[in-house]
Amino acid sequence: MSGKRILIIDDDPSFLEITGAILKRFGYEVLTAGNTQDGLKLLEESRPDLLVLDIMMATVDEGLQFAVQLRQKETFHKLPIIIVSAQPETEKGYARSVEDDLDWIAADIFMEKPVDPQALRHNIDLLLKRQE
């Protein structure tokens, strides 16, 4: 999957730096944004192949709302999205399991932080292969 472009949107600079460095070592081109506004600009300008998106940024559900908005746009409707979150399910306020809510969450895969690099690579490769 070398050469594929991945955008990471997260308000945690250390997550952006570490995850970006890991993905670059795996051969991906990596773009990063610290908020959804900058992320949307990068999406529109750079057309990444996949998005890694944090849930909690300026608001508790900013990432979730952003993913829903992307799915409603024809341009990004099929963009693979991996949602990452540091919060356990009970603290996010979900009454059901995350897997039950993935249709509402508007993501392809949900991963908890800290994200295992090999698991992230596996999930990225899986989603990118689906796009081919």
Phi and psi in degrees as a GROMACS rama.xvg file:
@    title "Ramachandran Plot"
@    xaxis  label "Phi"
@    yaxis  label "Psi"
@TYPE xy
-57.9528  142.841  SER-2
90.0385  -8.87303  GLY-3
-72.962  145.224  LYS-4
-100.188  127.283  ARG-5
-121.071  133.197  ILE-6
-105.752  129.905  LEU-7
-111.095  124.931  ILE-8
-116.272  116.519  ILE-9
-159.791  141.767  ASP-10
-85.2829  1.10472  ASP-11
-97.4073  106.192  ASP-12
-57.7044  -35.1381  PRO-13
-69.1255  -36.4736  SER-14
-63.9042  -43.1644  PHE-15
-60.6033  -45.6371  LEU-16
-66.092  -50.1687  GLU-17
-67.8632  -49.2128  ILE-18
-66.1348  -39.6294  THR-19
-60.2226  -44.3496  GLY-20
-63.7537  -40.8829  ALA-21
-62.9067  -47.2399  ILE-22
-66.4591  -34.2029  LEU-23
-63.6578  -39.8304  LYS-24
-63.2682  -29.475  ARG-25
-79.6904  -2.82735  PHE-26
98.8584  7.67002  GLY-27
-88.1544  152.021  TYR-28
-86.0529  130.233  GLU-29
-119.663  132.373  VAL-30
-117.163  146.179  LEU-31
-132.609  150.372  THR-32
-143.069  142.018  ALA-33
-89.6103  -2.35034  GLY-34
-157.441  167.719  ASN-35
-72.4225  -27.0031  THR-36
-65.1083  -49.5969  GLN-37
-65.5587  -36.0131  ASP-38
-62.1027  -41.1871  GLY-39
-64.0363  -40.0755  LEU-40
-60.6052  -44.4522  LYS-41
-65.5287  -38.2759  LEU-42
-58.8576  -47.0799  LEU-43
-69.9925  -36.8181  GLU-44
-82.1633  -38.9263  GLU-45
-106.946  -14.613  SER-46
46.9877  64.1559  ARG-47
-64.8509  162.105  PRO-48
-85.2985  -18.8491  ASP-49
-159.123  151.18  LEU-50
-121.771  130.436  LEU-51
-106.824  121.811  VAL-52
-131.829  128.592  LEU-53
-77.8327  152.452  ASP-54
-82.6687  -58.7771  ILE-55
-92.0842  113.728  MET-56
-129.16  -113.173  MET-57
-63.8567  -32.5759  ALA-58
-125.702  165.929  THR-59
-64.7322  -23.8724  VAL-60
-127.159  23.3635  ASP-61
-55.4382  -45.4158  GLU-62
-64.0522  -40.3992  GLY-63
-62.5043  -46.2669  LEU-64
-64.8309  -38.7289  GLN-65
-63.1096  -43.8678  PHE-66
-61.6992  -42.6059  ALA-67
-61.2494  -43.8851  VAL-68
-63.2198  -39.3234  GLN-69
-63.4815  -42.043  LEU-70
-63.9706  -23.4255  ARG-71
-83.8475  -12.1177  GLN-72
-94.2703  129.822  LYS-73
-57.7271  -37.7272  GLU-74
-60.5321  -36.56  THR-75
-114.084  9.2014  PHE-76
-54.6415  -37.4443  HIS-77
-103.451  8.00331  LYS-78
-63.4236  123.169  LEU-79
-64.7837  133.908  PRO-80
-127.061  127.047  ILE-81
-108.965  120.216  ILE-82
-93.4404  135.01  ILE-83
-122.716  145.6  VAL-84
-151.67  143.781  SER-85
-89.0802  -11.0787  ALA-86
-90.8613  134.468  GLN-87
-65.0418  156.808  PRO-88
-51.6173  -42.8025  GLU-89
-63.763  -31.4985  THR-90
-79.8135  -16.5681  GLU-91
-83.1474  -9.01866  LYS-92
84.5602  16.1987  GLY-93
-81.8605  130.03  TYR-94
-82.5377  -25.154  ALA-95
-110.608  175.937  ARG-96
-73.3457  156.603  SER-97
-59.9478  -39.5331  VAL-98
-60.2396  -37.2822  GLU-99
-67.2226  -26.2163  ASP-100
-102.569  5.10063  ASP-101
-59.7578  -30.4204  LEU-102
-64.8667  -39.1353  ASP-103
-74.4159  -38.5793  TRP-104
-65.9128  -23.7263  ILE-105
66.8664  37.0648  ALA-106
-126.675  159.724  ALA-107
-86.6431  -36.4073  ASP-108
-142.61  142.543  ILE-109
-113.465  131.8  PHE-110
-131.81  142.597  MET-111
-92.7827  143.784  GLU-112
-81.578  148.231  LYS-113
-69.3823  138.889  PRO-114
-85.1503  128.469  VAL-115
-72.2507  124.048  ASP-116
-56.6556  -42.1336  PRO-117
-68.7162  -37.1091  GLN-118
-67.0262  -39.5033  ALA-119
-63.546  -45.5932  LEU-120
-59.8601  -44.4346  ARG-121
-59.066  -47.3767  HIS-122
-65.7084  -39.2587  ASN-123
-63.0677  -49.0582  ILE-124
-59.3435  -41.6704  ASP-125
-59.2454  -48.9199  LEU-126
-68.6828  -37.9104  LEU-127
-68.1325  -36.7111  LEU-128
-64.2555  -34.6853  LYS-129
-63.2867  -29.2538  ARG-130
-76.6737  -19.9416  GLN-131
